[in-house]
Amino acid sequence: MNFWNEIYSHFSPIAFSAFGFNIHWYSLAYVSALLIGFFLAKYFVKTMPRFSHIDSKIIDSYFIWVEIGILLGARFGYLFIYTDSAMFYLTHPWEAFNPYVDGRFVGIAGMSFHGAVFGFLLASFLFFYVKKANIFALLDIVALSVPLAYVFGRIGNFLNKELYGRVIEEDSLKFIGIYVEGVLRYPSQLIEAFLEGIVVFIIVWIASKKNQTEGMLIVIYAFAYSLARFIAEYFREADVQMGYYFLGLSMGQILSCVMMGIALFLLWIIKTRKSDIK
């Protein structure tokens, strides 16, 4: 047993308290992820020739739209997919962001990445419809900006002591495990931060240097993330209310397959669009 194995006993999910409210590390990490994504997008527009035709003001407006879409999609996606209260929240949508239970402040818990993707795509297409912006160029900027920001979201999950990993059975791997309620588990949040954040960013970054076709970066991101998430799910414990499905797949793996399907559809649109331009 080492310090790392017992790291959860050495800190609290609460970062600090202010005016009687507990501020969790997860909340700070989530806000940091949104801000980092925004500033990375501004940086890439300013420094990468492939985005030189995009007005920085468009990025400001676009990210307001998509961040609203991400927050709504992530929250409602979690409530609709991972809870049995979908009908309640359909008829009482304002309750989705109610931080009180029986008059007691408990915060807002539960965000779905795949729900965030849906909200992001919906906001993006609405922005394209209203503003007549270059949707594929904007999506490519997002593909570069999101992965590193995503790392902070998963670190937030780790600090919040949630979305923990599966039980470690192999003695040779127990040194990387973390005790959760007395059981040694994989630090799946950090595995996801590495695979779905850092590794995916490297893949998309390399692709940005090799492929100049507008829209291809978001397709590559979607494929890379889906594959990384599919692999990482083998280290992550399924939500207790969901369990496992066909072939022992988790809901995260099933939704990753759906995301791959969406990526194929986007690829078809890009190829068709490219042929029409020729």
N, C-alpha and C positions, 0 to 999 in steps of 0.2 A: 504494500500500500504506500502511495506517495502523495505529495501535496496536490498534484494534478487530479488524482482520483477523488480527492475530497474537496475540490475547489468550490463546489456549491455551498459548502458549510462555512466558507470564508467571506462571503459577501451577500448582500441583500438585493433583490430585484428592484427595490426602491432606491432611486438615486438621491433624492432629497425631498423635503416637505416644504411647502410654501402656502401660507394663509390657510392652514388646516387641510391642505390637499397633498396626497402623496404623488410625487412625480416619478414614474418608473423609467428605468434605463431603456426599456422598449420604446416608450414614447419619444425619448430623445433620439434614439437610433432611427426611428421611422421618419421623424422630421429631418434628421441629418441626411437620410437617403434621398428624400425629395429635393432638398436644397443642393446636394452634391450632383444629382442628376441634372438639375437645371444649369448649374455653373459649368459642368462638363460640356453640356450642349453648347453653351455660349463660347466656350473655349474652342471646341472643334469647328464651329462655324467661322471663328476668327482665324484659325491657323491651318485648316485643311482646304486645299484648292478645290476639291470636289464640292464644297459647300459655299464657295465664295459668292455665288449668285443669290444666296439667301439673306434677306434683310434681318438683322439682329432683332428688330422690333417684332417681326413675325414670330420669332422664337419666344419672346416674352409673352405674347398673346396665346400662342399654341400651348405653352406649358401650363398656363392657368387653366385652359380647357382640359388638358389631359390629366393634370393633377386632381382636378375635381372628379373626372371620370375614374381615375385610379382609386381614389378614396371610396367613392360610392360602389364601384365594382368590387373592390376587395372586401368591403364590409358586407354588402348584400350577397356576394358570392359565397362567403363563409356561412352566412345565415341560411341561404337556400340549399347549399350543397352539404354542409357538415352538421346541420342541426335539423330537428324535426319540427321547427317553428316557422317554416316558410309561409304558411297561410296567415299566421298572426302578423308577420312583418309586411306581408303584402297589403293587409288591411290597416296596419298601423306602422307605416314606414318611418315615421318620426322616432319611434322607439328604438330603431337600429343604432342611434347615436346617443341614447339616454344613458349617462354614466351612473345613474342612481338605481338601486334596487331596495325597495321598501324604505325609501328615504335615506339610505346610506350610500355614500359615494364609493363606488367600486371600480370606476374607470370603464373603458371600452376594450373588450378582449375579443379577438377573433378576426383575422384578416386572411383572405384567400388570394394567393398569387394569380391563379388562373382566373379568378373573378376580376382581379385587377387588370389582367390582360383584356378581358371582355370590355370592361369599362374604358380602358385606354383606346381600344380599336373603335368603339362606338364614338367616343369623343373626337378621335382623329378624323373619322369620316364625316361627322357633323361639322367639324372645323373646315374640312375640305369643301363641303357643300356650301357653307356660309361665306367663307373667305376666298374660295377659289385658289387655294394655295397648292403648291407642288407636294402632294401627299407622300409620294415615294421618297423624295429627298428628306422630308421631315421624319419619316419612319426610319430612314437610315441613320439620321442623327440620334434618334432614340436608341437604336440598336447598339451604338457606340457608348451612349451615356448611361444606360441602365445597368449593365453588369457590375461595374464598380460600386454604384450606389446600392445595388442589391446586396452586396456584401454586408453593408451596415444593417440592413433589415434582418439578415440571418444572425448577425452578432447580437442584435436586439433580442431575438428569440432565445439565444443562448443565455444572455444575461437575465432574461425574464424566467428562466428555468422552465421552458415549454418546448413542445415539439421534440421531445427527447428521443434518443435512439433505441434501437432494439437491444436486447440483452446480449452481452458478449459471452459466447460459449468457449472460445478458444483461449487456452491459458497464455499462449504467446502474444495475444493482443490485449491482454488485460491492462497493460501499462498505459494504454491510450484511453481507457474507459473512465467514466465519471459516475460516481454513486448518486443515484436518484432514488430516494426513499429506501436506501439500503441495498439497491440492486445496481450492479455495474453495467452501464450501457454505453453504446457508441456516442461520441459527441457529434451527433448527426447534423446539428445546426451549423457547426464549423465545417463539416465535410461538404455540406451544401454551399456554404459561403465560398469555399475553395472551388468546387466543381462548377457550380452554377453562376458564380461571380467572376472569379479571377481567370479560370480556364476559359470560360465562354468569352470574356473580354479579349483574351489573347487571340482566340480564333477569329473573332470579328475584326480585331485590329489588323491582323495579317490579311484577312480578306479585303479590307478597305484599301490595302496597297496593291492588291492583285486584280481586283474586279471593280470597274468604274460604272457598271450598269446600275442605274437608279432603281432602288427597291431590293437589290440583291442582299444588302447587309441585313435588312430586317428578316429576310427569308433564312439566311445563314444563322442569324441569332436564334430564330425560332427553332430551327433544327438542332442547333448546338445546345440550347437550354433544355429542350425536351429530352434529348439523349442524356444530358448530365443529370437532370431531375429523375429520369427513369432509373439510372444507376444509383443515385443517392438514396432513393426510396428504399433500397434493400438494406440500408443502415438505419432507417428511421422507423420508429414504431407507428403503426397505423392509428388513426384516431379511434378511440375506444368505441365510439358510437357508430363507426363505419366498418371497421374490420377489413377483411380481405375478400376479393371477388374471384372471378374466373382466372384459373391458373395461378392463384395466390397473389394476384396483382392488387395493389392498393389503389385508392381513388386518385391519388397523385399521379400514379403511373398511367391510369386510364385517361386522365385529363391531359397528360403529356402526349399520349397517342392522338388525342383530338387536336392538340396544338400542332402536331406534325401534319395532320390533315389540312389545317388552316394554312400552314406554311406552303404545302403543295398547291393549294388554291391560289395563294398570292404569287407563287412561282409561275403558275399558268397565266395569270393576269399579266405579269411582267413580260413573259415570253410573247404573249399575244400582242401586247402593246408595242413591243420592240419590232415585231413583224409588220405591224400596221404602219409604223414610222418609216420602215424601209420601203 
